[in-house]
């Protein structure tokens, strides 16, 4: 008969060892997952920034205070010319063009005798996109405006129309303004001239035209 272990020889055995598995260290997180997530987030933020930037409207060129809210016949007083050519007797609004790239309007009027006085035309062109400065001098040359007028806008050219009136064109930033004066003539049924406007010395007509242009530009900028 086998006795209990602790009774054999009176010697006690140590308690048997309990084998346990050592705890495993925590699994390291995969760094590439974090890098990938950061890259995706950065890409989303960048893409969102580009989209927002793309949605911003281009403000376009500086119009220098000029606008399309214009009543040209009211704005163009032309008092200096009226003092020389006679009373302003008739007005007429011309066609208006209002497009995203350009706005243009005009006004015609008569000084003195409506049938045999002087006719005047004012044209106001506001370029909303294009810079008209690249072509202005070339167009003035094309229209034979050979006299340069200083102190009027950025550029200004004049021609006296052979002593029969005058034409003045001005560039001021994105705006072109043209002012023309012509002597009127009446004709009979056969087309023969019956007479013209009362003779006025037009040799210095560029001076009152310049004065009136300066006044008009100041009104149009308000």
Secondary structure as UniProt FT lines:
FT   HELIX           5..10
FT   HELIX           31..55
FT   TURN            64..65
FT   HELIX           72..75
FT   HELIX           79..85
FT   STRAND          88..93
FT   STRAND          97..98
FT   STRAND          102..111
FT   TURN            114..116
FT   STRAND          118..127
FT   HELIX           133..142
FT   TURN            143..144
FT   STRAND          147..148
FT   TURN            150..151
FT   STRAND          155..159
FT   HELIX           161..163
FT   STRAND          165..172
FT   TURN            173..174
FT   STRAND          175..183
FT   STRAND          185..187
FT   TURN            189..190
FT   STRAND          193..196
FT   TURN            203..204
FT   HELIX           205..220
//
